[in-house]
Amino acid sequence: MQLVIDLSPAQAERLRAEAERLGVKPGELAKAILADLLNRAPDDFTSTAERVVKKNAALYRRLT
């Protein structure tokens, strides 16, 4: 599967710099980061999502 994402210039530069520091291509680093995220235990994702939703609850209410 191929995936195209838009990064801000700052995000792209940070990815490029980190990839250079690690001696890999930016695409390879992005792929490894995504693989790590997807391989985490579901509880990690769920707890993170719940924390973000709770933290931003007031904002979400104002946006609806």
Phi and psi in radians as a Rosetta constraint file:
Dihedral C 1 N 2 CA 2 C 2 CIRCULARHARMONIC -1.855 0.35
Dihedral N 2 CA 2 C 2 N 3 CIRCULARHARMONIC 2.470 0.35
Dihedral C 2 N 3 CA 3 C 3 CIRCULARHARMONIC -2.325 0.35
Dihedral N 3 CA 3 C 3 N 4 CIRCULARHARMONIC 2.329 0.35
Dihedral C 3 N 4 CA 4 C 4 CIRCULARHARMONIC -1.991 0.35
Dihedral N 4 CA 4 C 4 N 5 CIRCULARHARMONIC 2.255 0.35
Dihedral C 4 N 5 CA 5 C 5 CIRCULARHARMONIC -2.230 0.35
Dihedral N 5 CA 5 C 5 N 6 CIRCULARHARMONIC 2.604 0.35
Dihedral C 5 N 6 CA 6 C 6 CIRCULARHARMONIC -1.723 0.35
Dihedral N 6 CA 6 C 6 N 7 CIRCULARHARMONIC 2.161 0.35
Dihedral C 6 N 7 CA 7 C 7 CIRCULARHARMONIC -1.929 0.35
Dihedral N 7 CA 7 C 7 N 8 CIRCULARHARMONIC 2.578 0.35
Dihedral C 7 N 8 CA 8 C 8 CIRCULARHARMONIC -1.171 0.35
Dihedral N 8 CA 8 C 8 N 9 CIRCULARHARMONIC 2.798 0.35
Dihedral C 8 N 9 CA 9 C 9 CIRCULARHARMONIC -0.972 0.35
Dihedral N 9 CA 9 C 9 N 10 CIRCULARHARMONIC -0.668 0.35
Dihedral C 9 N 10 CA 10 C 10 CIRCULARHARMONIC -1.158 0.35
Dihedral N 10 CA 10 C 10 N 11 CIRCULARHARMONIC -0.723 0.35
Dihedral C 10 N 11 CA 11 C 11 CIRCULARHARMONIC -1.150 0.35
Dihedral N 11 CA 11 C 11 N 12 CIRCULARHARMONIC -0.739 0.35
Dihedral C 11 N 12 CA 12 C 12 CIRCULARHARMONIC -1.086 0.35
Dihedral N 12 CA 12 C 12 N 13 CIRCULARHARMONIC -0.728 0.35
Dihedral C 12 N 13 CA 13 C 13 CIRCULARHARMONIC -1.160 0.35
Dihedral N 13 CA 13 C 13 N 14 CIRCULARHARMONIC -0.699 0.35
Dihedral C 13 N 14 CA 14 C 14 CIRCULARHARMONIC -1.133 0.35
Dihedral N 14 CA 14 C 14 N 15 CIRCULARHARMONIC -0.745 0.35
Dihedral C 14 N 15 CA 15 C 15 CIRCULARHARMONIC -1.084 0.35
Dihedral N 15 CA 15 C 15 N 16 CIRCULARHARMONIC -0.786 0.35
Dihedral C 15 N 16 CA 16 C 16 CIRCULARHARMONIC -1.078 0.35
Dihedral N 16 CA 16 C 16 N 17 CIRCULARHARMONIC -0.794 0.35
Dihedral C 16 N 17 CA 17 C 17 CIRCULARHARMONIC -1.126 0.35
Dihedral N 17 CA 17 C 17 N 18 CIRCULARHARMONIC -0.740 0.35
Dihedral C 17 N 18 CA 18 C 18 CIRCULARHARMONIC -1.172 0.35
Dihedral N 18 CA 18 C 18 N 19 CIRCULARHARMONIC -0.701 0.35
Dihedral C 18 N 19 CA 19 C 19 CIRCULARHARMONIC -1.094 0.35
Dihedral N 19 CA 19 C 19 N 20 CIRCULARHARMONIC -0.740 0.35
Dihedral C 19 N 20 CA 20 C 20 CIRCULARHARMONIC -1.094 0.35
Dihedral N 20 CA 20 C 20 N 21 CIRCULARHARMONIC -0.740 0.35
Dihedral C 20 N 21 CA 21 C 21 CIRCULARHARMONIC -1.052 0.35
Dihedral N 21 CA 21 C 21 N 22 CIRCULARHARMONIC -0.640 0.35
Dihedral C 21 N 22 CA 22 C 22 CIRCULARHARMONIC -1.535 0.35
Dihedral N 22 CA 22 C 22 N 23 CIRCULARHARMONIC -0.146 0.35
Dihedral C 22 N 23 CA 23 C 23 CIRCULARHARMONIC 1.337 0.35
Dihedral N 23 CA 23 C 23 N 24 CIRCULARHARMONIC 0.543 0.35
Dihedral C 23 N 24 CA 24 C 24 CIRCULARHARMONIC -2.253 0.35
Dihedral N 24 CA 24 C 24 N 25 CIRCULARHARMONIC 2.945 0.35
Dihedral C 24 N 25 CA 25 C 25 CIRCULARHARMONIC -1.354 0.35
Dihedral N 25 CA 25 C 25 N 26 CIRCULARHARMONIC 2.601 0.35
Dihedral C 25 N 26 CA 26 C 26 CIRCULARHARMONIC -0.962 0.35
Dihedral N 26 CA 26 C 26 N 27 CIRCULARHARMONIC -0.697 0.35
Dihedral C 26 N 27 CA 27 C 27 CIRCULARHARMONIC -1.104 0.35
Dihedral N 27 CA 27 C 27 N 28 CIRCULARHARMONIC -0.659 0.35
Dihedral C 27 N 28 CA 28 C 28 CIRCULARHARMONIC -1.172 0.35
Dihedral N 28 CA 28 C 28 N 29 CIRCULARHARMONIC -0.687 0.35
Dihedral C 28 N 29 CA 29 C 29 CIRCULARHARMONIC -1.149 0.35
Dihedral N 29 CA 29 C 29 N 30 CIRCULARHARMONIC -0.773 0.35
Dihedral C 29 N 30 CA 30 C 30 CIRCULARHARMONIC -1.054 0.35
Dihedral N 30 CA 30 C 30 N 31 CIRCULARHARMONIC -0.723 0.35
Dihedral C 30 N 31 CA 31 C 31 CIRCULARHARMONIC -1.118 0.35
Dihedral N 31 CA 31 C 31 N 32 CIRCULARHARMONIC -0.723 0.35
Dihedral C 31 N 32 CA 32 C 32 CIRCULARHARMONIC -1.160 0.35
Dihedral N 32 CA 32 C 32 N 33 CIRCULARHARMONIC -0.701 0.35
Dihedral C 32 N 33 CA 33 C 33 CIRCULARHARMONIC -1.098 0.35
Dihedral N 33 CA 33 C 33 N 34 CIRCULARHARMONIC -0.789 0.35
Dihedral C 33 N 34 CA 34 C 34 CIRCULARHARMONIC -1.129 0.35
Dihedral N 34 CA 34 C 34 N 35 CIRCULARHARMONIC -0.733 0.35
Dihedral C 34 N 35 CA 35 C 35 CIRCULARHARMONIC -1.056 0.35
Dihedral N 35 CA 35 C 35 N 36 CIRCULARHARMONIC -0.742 0.35
Dihedral C 35 N 36 CA 36 C 36 CIRCULARHARMONIC -1.072 0.35
Dihedral N 36 CA 36 C 36 N 37 CIRCULARHARMONIC -0.787 0.35
Dihedral C 36 N 37 CA 37 C 37 CIRCULARHARMONIC -1.067 0.35
Dihedral N 37 CA 37 C 37 N 38 CIRCULARHARMONIC -0.773 0.35
Dihedral C 37 N 38 CA 38 C 38 CIRCULARHARMONIC -1.267 0.35
Dihedral N 38 CA 38 C 38 N 39 CIRCULARHARMONIC -0.385 0.35
Dihedral C 38 N 39 CA 39 C 39 CIRCULARHARMONIC -1.583 0.35
Dihedral N 39 CA 39 C 39 N 40 CIRCULARHARMONIC -0.073 0.35
Dihedral C 39 N 40 CA 40 C 40 CIRCULARHARMONIC -1.176 0.35
Dihedral N 40 CA 40 C 40 N 41 CIRCULARHARMONIC 2.733 0.35
Dihedral C 40 N 41 CA 41 C 41 CIRCULARHARMONIC -1.091 0.35
Dihedral N 41 CA 41 C 41 N 42 CIRCULARHARMONIC 2.471 0.35
Dihedral C 41 N 42 CA 42 C 42 CIRCULARHARMONIC -0.948 0.35
Dihedral N 42 CA 42 C 42 N 43 CIRCULARHARMONIC -0.547 0.35
Dihedral C 42 N 43 CA 43 C 43 CIRCULARHARMONIC -1.094 0.35
Dihedral N 43 CA 43 C 43 N 44 CIRCULARHARMONIC -0.617 0.35
Dihedral C 43 N 44 CA 44 C 44 CIRCULARHARMONIC -1.075 0.35
Dihedral N 44 CA 44 C 44 N 45 CIRCULARHARMONIC -0.822 0.35
Dihedral C 44 N 45 CA 45 C 45 CIRCULARHARMONIC -1.122 0.35
Dihedral N 45 CA 45 C 45 N 46 CIRCULARHARMONIC -0.807 0.35
Dihedral C 45 N 46 CA 46 C 46 CIRCULARHARMONIC -1.069 0.35
Dihedral N 46 CA 46 C 46 N 47 CIRCULARHARMONIC -0.808 0.35
Dihedral C 46 N 47 CA 47 C 47 CIRCULARHARMONIC -1.158 0.35
Dihedral N 47 CA 47 C 47 N 48 CIRCULARHARMONIC -0.655 0.35
Dihedral C 47 N 48 CA 48 C 48 CIRCULARHARMONIC -1.155 0.35
Dihedral N 48 CA 48 C 48 N 49 CIRCULARHARMONIC -0.800 0.35
Dihedral C 48 N 49 CA 49 C 49 CIRCULARHARMONIC -1.073 0.35
Dihedral N 49 CA 49 C 49 N 50 CIRCULARHARMONIC -0.763 0.35
Dihedral C 49 N 50 CA 50 C 50 CIRCULARHARMONIC -1.100 0.35
Dihedral N 50 CA 50 C 50 N 51 CIRCULARHARMONIC -0.701 0.35
Dihedral C 50 N 51 CA 51 C 51 CIRCULARHARMONIC -1.116 0.35
Dihedral N 51 CA 51 C 51 N 52 CIRCULARHARMONIC -0.739 0.35
Dihedral C 51 N 52 CA 52 C 52 CIRCULARHARMONIC -1.157 0.35
Dihedral N 52 CA 52 C 52 N 53 CIRCULARHARMONIC -0.774 0.35
Dihedral C 52 N 53 CA 53 C 53 CIRCULARHARMONIC -1.090 0.35
Dihedral N 53 CA 53 C 53 N 54 CIRCULARHARMONIC -0.774 0.35
Dihedral C 53 N 54 CA 54 C 54 CIRCULARHARMONIC -1.121 0.35
Dihedral N 54 CA 54 C 54 N 55 CIRCULARHARMONIC -0.759 0.35
Dihedral C 54 N 55 CA 55 C 55 CIRCULARHARMONIC -1.077 0.35
Dihedral N 55 CA 55 C 55 N 56 CIRCULARHARMONIC -0.636 0.35
Dihedral C 55 N 56 CA 56 C 56 CIRCULARHARMONIC -1.822 0.35
Dihedral N 56 CA 56 C 56 N 57 CIRCULARHARMONIC 0.276 0.35
Dihedral C 56 N 57 CA 57 C 57 CIRCULARHARMONIC -0.982 0.35
Dihedral N 57 CA 57 C 57 N 58 CIRCULARHARMONIC -0.784 0.35
Dihedral C 57 N 58 CA 58 C 58 CIRCULARHARMONIC -1.092 0.35
Dihedral N 58 CA 58 C 58 N 59 CIRCULARHARMONIC -0.718 0.35
Dihedral C 58 N 59 CA 59 C 59 CIRCULARHARMONIC -1.098 0.35
Dihedral N 59 CA 59 C 59 N 60 CIRCULARHARMONIC -0.782 0.35
Dihedral C 59 N 60 CA 60 C 60 CIRCULARHARMONIC -1.077 0.35
Dihedral N 60 CA 60 C 60 N 61 CIRCULARHARMONIC -0.687 0.35
Dihedral C 60 N 61 CA 61 C 61 CIRCULARHARMONIC -1.100 0.35
Dihedral N 61 CA 61 C 61 N 62 CIRCULARHARMONIC -0.724 0.35
Dihedral C 61 N 62 CA 62 C 62 CIRCULARHARMONIC -1.160 0.35
Dihedral N 62 CA 62 C 62 N 63 CIRCULARHARMONIC -0.540 0.35
Dihedral C 62 N 63 CA 63 C 63 CIRCULARHARMONIC -1.377 0.35
Dihedral N 63 CA 63 C 63 N 64 CIRCULARHARMONIC -0.300 0.35
